[in-house]
Amino acid sequence: MPDSDYSWLDDPMRCPVAVAACITAITGSSTDEVLAAFGADPAAPTLASEQAAFGPEPTVATITVPGGVLAVENNGWQGSRPEVLQPLSSRGRAASIYWNVNALTRVSGAEAGLLVGAFDPVSPDQPVGDDPDRLAAVLAGLDFSAGDWVAQGMVVVERFTGVAITPDIVTSIERVHVLTPVLDDLRPHAAPTFHALRWVDPDLLAAVAGQPRDTLRRLARWSASEAVAAAGLDQESALSAVLQAFAEGQDRSLGADAAALVRELEAEANRAGHRDSAGANPATRDAWRRAAAARALRAATNQDPLTAALDSLDAARLAFPELGVEFLRQARHRLANSE
């Protein structure tokens, strides 16, 4: 059977999501299960697609089609993330094509809860994932050098899942679900030397990198706890168990309630930034500080001590005035006097 023609997909004259979008095909899951994996509440009210087009909220539309479910994000990218694709594939397969206004493009496929492979069409011969060699079969005969990355990427999605998309499916979307993005997985940094903290305080980065595990753990717990208090989140009941464990010198995972709060604080900060990108309103700055403190707390639960310390420091500083200049000074002092 010949491949479908997807030349219309990134043509603004023929497709309403042509400028930037993510289209995900899923097999083995219901629309409610797909919405939940994207971070949307299936029971929550939806928005008309035209109302959501330029709003601050990320959204997703789900459509039941022969062979599975399609999820369409206008100017979104959640379906390209392993944190979304892996659970989407837990009962079958999931694959996505993501592209943005700058022509950045990514094609991904997952099966049975694992990211089989993902690649940038600029270099399709360099896929990453749990078993990227398996992508060879769905890449056969495709030539990405011609530049029609979106069209051919959607061919890969269809080959991988057996689910196709047509122009009338996209143009018929009337309502979308607002989603609160799921959190990134906590992973160790491959090269701590190039951590974002190097641009802020390279001396502190160097000092942290040489510390023993116990010192790194204490530093991460201290950073997160200080940030949470500075942002006024220390009385949040969802965070109490984590904060109590940190106060007792123990580590623990975030927990479902705390994770939900972190997600909502991140979403609140994004909404505030959409309305006030310069941060001129004190309420916007408060939202950013709360989100930063929440990120610091979650970062401190990373199982890798060095990553936990670096990420919690970098996030925590943004919970303080003046980008945490005094906070970072205190961190350097703690390290200089640690045993």
C-alpha positions as MATLAB code, in Angstrom:
seq = 'MPDSDYSWLDDPMRCPVAVAACITAITGSSTDEVLAAFGADPAAPTLASEQAAFGPEPTVATITVPGGVLAVENNGWQGSRPEVLQPLSSRGRAASIYWNVNALTRVSGAEAGLLVGAFDPVSPDQPVGDDPDRLAAVLAGLDFSAGDWVAQGMVVVERFTGVAITPDIVTSIERVHVLTPVLDDLRPHAAPTFHALRWVDPDLLAAVAGQPRDTLRRLARWSASEAVAAAGLDQESALSAVLQAFAEGQDRSLGADAAALVRELEAEANRAGHRDSAGANPATRDAWRRAAAARALRAATNQDPLTAALDSLDAARLAFPELGVEFLRQARHRLANSE';
ca = [
       0.000    0.000    0.000;
       1.536    3.373   -0.980;
       2.311    5.958    1.670;
      -0.202    8.747    2.238;
       0.511   12.181    0.803;
       1.152   14.611    3.651;
       2.389   17.564    1.608;
      -0.569   19.568    2.935;
       0.385   19.220    6.598;
       2.713   22.248    6.906;
       0.989   24.327    4.214;
      -0.870   27.239    5.906;
      -3.251   27.466    2.966;
      -4.390   23.880    3.482;
      -3.908   23.111    7.189;
      -4.953   25.211   10.241;
      -2.034   23.931   12.370;
       0.588   24.195    9.638;
       2.846   26.805   11.270;
       3.721   24.819   14.404;
       2.166   21.688   15.810;
       2.576   18.213   17.191;
       0.497   15.322   15.895;
       0.550   12.061   17.818;
      -0.968    8.746   16.759;
      -1.793    6.216   19.472;
      -2.997    2.627   19.373;
      -4.494    0.589   22.203;
      -5.770    3.544   24.286;
      -9.079    5.362   24.658;
      -9.421    9.109   24.194;
      -9.730    9.544   27.972;
      -6.488    7.615   28.504;
      -4.776    9.736   25.868;
      -5.983   12.973   27.462;
      -4.747   11.845   30.882;
      -1.304   11.000   29.487;
      -1.079   14.497   28.006;
      -1.938   16.048   31.373;
      -5.534   16.975   30.551;
      -8.607   16.122   32.611;
     -11.089   14.243   30.408;
     -13.942   15.528   32.580;
     -12.831   19.150   32.552;
     -14.527   21.740   30.352;
     -13.096   22.210   26.883;
     -12.480   25.322   24.810;
     -13.485   26.072   21.270;
     -10.378   25.680   19.138;
     -10.573   29.264   17.893;
     -10.698   30.560   21.486;
      -7.601   28.575   22.441;
      -5.553   29.403   19.338;
      -3.776   32.406   20.849;
      -4.384   31.809   24.532;
      -1.840   31.139   27.278;
      -2.941   27.559   27.890;
      -1.436   24.559   26.072;
      -4.198   22.444   24.575;
      -4.767   19.127   22.824;
      -7.576   17.799   20.664;
      -8.263   14.068   20.470;
      -9.993   12.343   17.582;
     -10.944    8.676   17.305;
      -9.927    7.354   13.890;
      -9.647    3.894   12.304;
      -6.927    2.011   14.161;
      -6.493    4.351   17.105;
      -6.592    7.910   18.396;
      -5.012   11.085   17.070;
      -3.898   13.899   19.353;
      -3.388   17.296   17.713;
      -1.611   20.180   19.440;
      -1.642   23.558   17.730;
       1.694   25.216   18.563;
       2.362   22.499   21.146;
       4.974   19.818   21.678;
       3.856   17.577   24.552;
       3.475   14.588   22.252;
       7.161   14.752   21.348;
       8.266   14.238   24.962;
       9.301   10.784   26.226;
       7.406   11.520   29.454;
       4.193   11.617   27.395;
       4.955    9.105   24.635;
       6.066    6.305   26.944;
       2.845    6.079   28.984;
       0.818    6.626   25.792;
       2.390    3.462   24.373;
       1.800    1.309   27.439;
      -1.068   -0.541   25.727;
       0.223   -0.411   22.163;
       2.195    2.091   20.144;
       2.512    5.867   19.979;
       4.386    8.041   17.493;
       4.545   11.756   16.848;
       5.735   14.413   14.442;
       6.560   17.803   15.969;
       7.600   20.952   14.141;
       7.782   24.647   14.989;
       7.957   27.995   13.225;
      11.755   27.758   13.039;
      11.571   24.396   11.222;
      12.852   22.468   14.245;
      11.363   19.013   13.761;
      11.325   15.760   15.697;
       9.913   12.338   14.906;
       9.443    9.846   17.736;
       8.056    6.364   18.270;
       7.298    4.399   21.429;
       5.980    0.925   22.165;
       5.117   -0.985   25.354;
       6.159    1.936   27.549;
       9.594    2.419   25.967;
      10.876    5.111   23.631;
      11.896    2.946   20.674;
      13.558    5.843   18.878;
      13.472    9.540   18.045;
      15.334   11.591   15.485;
      15.739   15.003   13.911;
      15.102   14.791   10.148;
      18.298   16.782    9.611;
      20.154   13.642   10.721;
      17.787   10.651   10.502;
      20.767    8.315   10.691;
      21.429    9.381   14.299;
      18.333    8.309   16.236;
      18.251    8.012   20.014;
      16.121    5.806   22.230;
      15.865    2.363   23.768;
      16.050    0.447   20.474;
      16.543    2.991   17.665;
      17.662    0.381   15.120;
      14.031   -0.709   14.930;
      13.229    2.551   13.140;
      15.097    1.352   10.052;
      12.020   -0.445    8.713;
       9.788    2.656    8.881;
      12.505    4.862    7.402;
      13.052    2.647    4.372;
      12.806    4.528    1.096;
      12.416    7.986    2.664;
      14.786   10.796    1.704;
      14.816   13.638    4.198;
      17.458   15.553    2.266;
      14.714   17.018    0.063;
      13.557   19.111    3.023;
       9.935   17.924    3.261;
      10.549   16.908    6.853;
       7.014   17.250    8.178;
       5.388   15.305    5.362;
       7.883   12.458    5.535;
       7.891   12.522    9.326;
       4.142   11.929    9.271;
       4.735    8.991    6.917;
       7.002    7.507    9.607;
       4.248    8.036   12.200;
       1.705    6.284    9.985;
       4.037    3.397    9.196;
       4.899    2.919   12.865;
       1.322    2.993   14.199;
      -0.861    2.229   11.188;
      -2.847    5.382   11.975;
      -3.299    8.023    9.285;
      -4.437   11.649    9.349;
      -6.348   13.489    6.634;
      -6.981   17.199    6.015;
     -10.644   16.929    6.962;
      -9.704   15.535   10.389;
      -7.661   18.629   11.231;
     -10.110   21.138    9.778;
     -13.002   19.514   11.658;
     -11.492   20.087   15.117;
     -13.950   22.235   17.051;
     -12.970   21.832   20.686;
      -9.747   21.240   22.603;
      -8.809   20.257   26.146;
      -6.578   22.488   28.254;
      -3.663   20.524   29.670;
      -1.229   20.986   32.524;
       2.067   19.559   31.227;
       3.418   16.491   32.995;
       6.787   16.911   34.693;
      10.098   16.013   33.101;
      11.695   12.821   34.330;
      14.516   13.399   36.807;
      17.764   12.302   35.173;
      21.449   12.752   35.977;
      23.328   15.293   33.887;
      25.662   13.734   31.346;
      28.235   16.542   31.732;
      27.832   18.617   34.929;
      30.650   20.905   33.744;
      28.210   22.390   31.245;
      25.375   22.873   33.715;
      23.429   26.132   33.386;
      24.854   27.242   36.749;
      28.227   27.807   35.073;
      26.876   30.980   33.456;
      25.718   32.309   36.828;
      28.398   31.248   39.301;
      31.208   29.135   37.805;
      33.128   29.094   41.088;
      30.145   27.629   42.906;
      29.687   25.046   40.157;
      33.307   23.951   40.504;
      33.008   23.775   44.290;
      29.825   21.710   44.172;
      31.231   19.250   41.629;
      34.000   18.196   43.996;
      31.850   17.408   47.046;
      31.085   13.951   48.499;
      27.605   12.492   48.154;
      26.443   13.315   51.683;
      27.433   16.967   51.312;
      25.642   17.178   47.979;
      22.497   15.725   49.517;
      22.568   18.205   52.394;
      23.139   21.073   49.969;
      20.201   20.037   47.783;
      17.858   19.711   50.776;
      18.981   23.082   52.154;
      18.619   24.848   48.789;
      15.119   23.548   48.225;
      13.924   24.254   51.754;
      15.271   27.819   51.682;
      13.603   28.488   48.326;
      10.250   27.077   49.417;
      10.282   29.284   52.509;
      11.351   32.361   50.524;
       8.481   31.863   48.082;
       5.921   31.389   50.859;
       5.197   27.760   50.044;
       6.369   26.251   53.319;
       2.796   26.063   54.652;
       1.480   24.117   51.661;
       0.129   20.822   52.984;
       1.063   19.013   49.760;
       4.732   19.781   50.421;
       4.787   19.108   54.166;
       5.985   15.489   54.019;
       8.911   16.366   51.756;
       9.886   19.393   53.832;
       9.666   17.393   57.060;
      11.893   14.670   55.645;
      14.417   17.273   54.495;
      14.388   18.927   57.932;
      15.217   15.545   59.454;
      18.093   15.027   57.036;
      16.274   12.397   55.021;
      15.489   12.073   51.337;
      12.153   11.110   49.858;
      10.260   11.242   46.598;
       7.929   14.095   45.827;
       4.638   12.201   46.015;
       1.496   12.610   43.922;
       0.040   15.646   45.726;
       3.310   17.559   45.694;
       3.905   16.696   42.026;
       0.442   17.974   41.140;
       1.168   21.241   42.944;
       4.501   21.637   41.139;
       2.748   21.151   37.804;
       0.093   23.722   38.647;
       2.637   26.277   39.862;
       4.593   25.856   36.622;
       1.395   26.334   34.622;
       0.486   29.401   36.675;
       3.906   30.914   36.002;
       3.554   30.277   32.278;
       0.131   31.909   32.225;
       1.470   34.914   34.109;
       4.395   35.222   31.720;
       2.071   35.076   28.737;
       0.144   38.043   30.107;
       3.200   39.946   31.335;
       6.375   38.727   29.657;
       8.476   41.530   31.154;
       7.448   40.710   34.724;
       6.300   44.268   35.356;
       3.466   43.119   37.600;
       4.463   41.954   41.123;
       1.947   39.120   40.819;
       3.859   37.806   37.808;
       7.154   37.870   39.670;
       5.539   36.088   42.624;
       4.245   33.367   40.287;
       7.720   32.918   38.810;
       9.272   32.715   42.275;
       6.762   30.083   43.434;
       7.383   27.990   40.335;
      11.153   28.260   40.806;
      10.881   27.141   44.428;
       8.709   24.202   43.414;
      11.269   23.192   40.769;
      14.031   23.399   43.373;
      12.136   21.102   45.718;
      11.535   18.533   43.013;
      15.119   18.784   41.774;
      16.372   17.966   45.271;
      14.631   14.576   45.076;
      16.759   13.474   42.110;
      18.474   10.179   42.899;
      21.754   11.505   41.516;
      23.269   13.649   44.331;
      25.302   15.937   42.061;
      22.378   16.661   39.743;
      20.109   17.192   42.744;
      22.496   19.765   44.211;
      23.161   21.656   40.970;
      19.561   21.723   39.760;
      18.145   22.699   43.136;
      20.670   25.537   43.482;
      19.971   26.849   39.999;
      16.193   26.760   40.474;
      16.256   27.987   44.065;
      18.156   31.188   43.293;
      15.208   32.371   41.189;
      12.930   32.211   44.221;
      14.893   35.070   45.805;
      15.174   38.778   44.984;
      17.981   39.927   42.691;
      18.239   36.443   41.141;
      19.483   34.980   44.402;
      22.825   36.788   44.700;
      22.772   36.562   48.500;
      21.439   33.005   48.407;
      24.334   31.867   46.215;
      26.787   33.611   48.552;
      25.343   31.627   51.452;
      25.671   28.425   49.415;
      29.352   29.110   48.801;
      29.808   29.826   52.525;
      28.140   26.516   53.476;
      30.392   24.589   51.163;
      33.517   26.364   52.392;
      32.626   25.388   55.963;
      31.289   21.897   55.335;
      33.018   18.971   56.968;
];
